[in-house]
Amino acid sequence: MRVLTGTSGFSYAAWNGVFYPPRLPAGARLAHYASRLDTVEANATFYRMPRPELLAGWRAQVPAGFTFALKAPRRITHQAQLRGADALLAAWSRATAELGEALGPVLYQLPPTLARDLPRLRDFLALLPRGAASAFEFRHPSWFHDQVLGALADAGAALCAAETDETRPLLVTTTSFGYLRLRRAWYGPADLGRWAERLQAQPWREAFVYFKHEDEARGPAFALALRELLRAGAPAHPAGA
């Protein structure tokens, strides 16, 4: 299995002098990030529908093999709450096409107040482009239900496994890839070792793992450490895994 590790976001001034060189210009952060890690979860796309030229500019700054996971705009997930999103999804697809082969999964993170609504989910899944890699992060507990997992599996979408200091994630296979958001404040060597073992035990062909942004740049350090553990445990993995 190919495992890509990274962080949620990359453009943080507080990382200068820790993960980035001191006084690194904002416009140079993505290229430096992509020289050290294989993937990033872009959160900026959640707050505003991205312009195609923005994503084309991102693509021009990263090497071949680098992967962007994109957080779907809140206009789709929080305002429309997956309903009547045809036009929004069309605009989203036009913009994200600019990433070409650098486009990885799209994360649809639902608001914590939205309870399970299976017809709503199925209708939305039917709108997604065939073959698109999609992951869903449900934050209301009612969504963790066999019928929801079945709907994701039917559509080839992944259940996002999200871990916080208060909650432990549910690892369920509904498609060929896994999507993990590891949000605890601290991951020691033993924690990362356990995650490496859990990942290696999954049946996925590919997994995307994102640590959260911290001003101290702990997220990039965790992502690099987990990648090294995975490489040490499975030396036959591709160099970019």
Salt bridges, closest charged atoms under 4 A:
ASP38 OD2 - ARG227 NH1 3.30
GLU41 OE1 - ARG181 NH2 2.83
GLU53 OE2 - ARG51 NH1 3.25
ASP117 OD2 - ARG83 NH2 3.34
ASP117 OD2 - ARG120 NE 3.19
GLU137 OE1 - ARG181 NH1 3.00
ASP154 OD2 - ARG122 NH1 3.63
GLU163 OE2 - ARG168 NE 3.80
GLU163 OE2 - ARG184 NH1 3.77
ASP191 OD1 - ARG184 NH2 3.73
ASP191 OD1 - ARG194 NH2 2.66
GLU206 OE2 - ARG2 NH1 2.77
GLU214 OE2 - LYS212 NZ 3.64
GLU214 OE1 - ARG218 NH2 3.24
ASP215 OD1 - HIS213 NE2 3.17
GLU216 OE1 - ARG218 NH1 3.43
GLU228 OE2 - ARG231 NH1 3.29
